[in-house]
Amino acid sequence: MHEVDKVIGQRLTSSVPLVAQISQYIIAAGGKRLRPALLLLVCGALGYQGRHHHSLAAVVELIHTATLLHDDVVDASTLRRGRPTANETFGNPASVLVGDFLHTRSFQMMVEAGSMRIMEILSEATNVIAEGEVLQLMNMHDASLDEAGYLRVIRSKTAKLFEASARLGAVLAESPPKIEEACAIYGQALGTAFQIIDDVLDYDGDSAEMGKNLGDDLREGKSTLPLIAAMQRGTPAQARTVRQAIEQGSTEQLVEIVEIVRSTGALEITRAAAHAEASRAMAATEQLPSNPYTNALLELANQLLTRRH
């Protein structure tokens, strides 16, 4: 990961000072670096000995960072990872344009691997992510969204880059199709579990631990799984309260809604959905060689279920 961070630092240079300033601002905020770590772990599990894994791990992190810049503008977010978002600090236009720069820089870098297959995987992933963003926008303030619709959004918007990261590791290691598919399944399931737990923490987390404003999803009119489950299991009055908050994008009754989510067992239902996805990820690792890297992939899936931020 130190090598990946080195690559990122080297490739965020620009003759336009504001581009470098905003890029460094959001990268320096840290983050879990899960997607590049996933690519490196899969490469390790499959015995890859080449030189492209660090640069491609940097590519997936840059793509992820670009989506964060755009997300925060679309969602009008003010806090990420415990500090003001780039759009809050530098303004929306600069954030959108620097997000575009990160996307185009990542495509410059992926060309250097000299593989049409790698370009195919990453270009498809970025396209699906963009579709997921639009799908989420269409679903804003829609309290009728069901679990299947919710999963469709997060598998496009969040899990797709996890899937691509794991698949890239298998492609770099020149693994057979069966192994590549197992890695892709692991990545998709892991990414889905990650986002489901993220949505749990919006109603069961601490803003200091999370590094973002609790209730942001509700303010943005997002119908996430905890709210969907609460409306299904709550009384008609409770369901009406939640539905109105989603439709209006209101956090005025946030304390009451958090209580509804907790008292109806919606958090337990949502955590069970995350557990099912994590179990699917763990099952996929059975196709991989037994070594410390594969053990780390198993542990990663297990740890996601207990994360608090």
Disulfide bonds with the S-S distance in Angstrom:
none
